[in-house]
Amino acid sequence: MMISIAGIVVILTLTGFMFNQYRIYQADQLIIDQCFENFDTKGKVVMKKENFWSPITCENS
C-alpha cells in the first residue's frame, strides 16, 4: 500500500513539473516570436535567461 501511494505521489510530482516546463516553454516561444518581429528595424537583439525557471527577456539595441 505504501509503495502505491509513493508511486502516485512521484507520478503527480513529475506530471506537475512537466506541465510547468511546458508553460514556460510556450511563454518563451511567444517572447522570442515578438522579439524577432522587429529585428530588421531595431538592428540587434539580445535574449537573456537568468536561470532555469525565469522567462526569456529580450532587449533591442
C-alpha positions in Angstrom: 0.0 0.0 0.0 2.8 2.4 0.9 4.6 1.7 -2.4 1.4 2.5 -4.3 1.0 5.8 -2.5 4.6 6.7 -3.0 4.3 5.8 -6.7 1.3 8.0 -7.1 3.0 10.9 -5.4 6.0 10.6 -7.7 3.8 10.4 -10.8 1.8 13.5 -9.8 5.0 15.4 -9.0 6.6 14.6 -12.3 3.4 15.5 -14.2 3.2 18.8 -12.4 6.9 19.5 -13.2 6.4 18.6 -16.9 3.3 20.8 -17.2 5.1 23.8 -15.6 8.0 23.3 -18.0 5.6 23.2 -21.0 4.0 26.5 -19.8 7.4 28.2 -19.5 8.4 26.9 -23.0 5.2 28.3 -24.5 5.8 31.7 -22.9 9.4 31.7 -24.1 8.3 30.9 -27.6 5.9 33.9 -27.6 8.6 36.2 -26.3 11.0 35.0 -29.0 8.5 35.5 -31.8 7.6 39.0 -30.6 11.3 39.8 -30.2 12.2 38.9 -33.8 9.2 40.6 -35.4 11.0 43.9 -35.4 14.5 42.5 -35.8 15.1 44.3 -39.1 14.1 47.7 -37.8 15.9 47.5 -34.4 19.2 46.0 -35.6 20.5 44.0 -32.7 18.5 41.7 -30.4 19.9 40.2 -27.1 18.0 37.4 -25.4 18.8 36.5 -21.8 17.6 33.8 -19.5 18.7 34.4 -15.9 18.1 30.9 -14.6 16.2 27.7 -15.3 12.8 28.9 -14.0 13.0 32.5 -15.3 11.4 33.6 -18.6 13.4 34.9 -21.5 14.0 38.6 -21.7 14.5 40.4 -25.0 16.4 43.6 -25.4 16.6 45.5 -28.6 19.6 47.7 -29.3 
